Amino acid sequence: MMELTCHCGNIELLLSAVPTKATKCNCSICHRYGALWSYFPKSEVTITAHVQSTQGYIWGDKEAEFMHCPICGCVTHYETTERCDSQFIAVNMSMADIEVIEDLQITYKADRKS
């Protein structure tokens, strides 16, 4: 198991396992977020909001809702919507300790269409 939190600690994500891989996406939104995404089935991530619930942002094809902490603004994860063929949660591994990030196998995805 692995626990991640946003900068202020309001949003906590409990992962079923420590990931070994992450994706650095270059689409228009991920490029701006600077996130490193690791993917999990929705049943393998528990999300707890201690003060305020996450806020979401959906755009474009509306297949993913990007979530952030309303207090510190940290992008914590995104969840696929019913419009997406596969259902999963992408967790922003940039919230992990640097030692965890250094051990990740990072794949770079170039997609400038969206």
ABEGO torsion letter per residue (X at the ends): XBBBBBAAGABBBBBABBBABBBBBABAAAAAAGBBBBBBBAAABBBBBAABBBBBBBBEAGABBBBBBAAAGBBABBBBBAABABBBBBBBAAABBAAAAAABBBBBBBBAAX
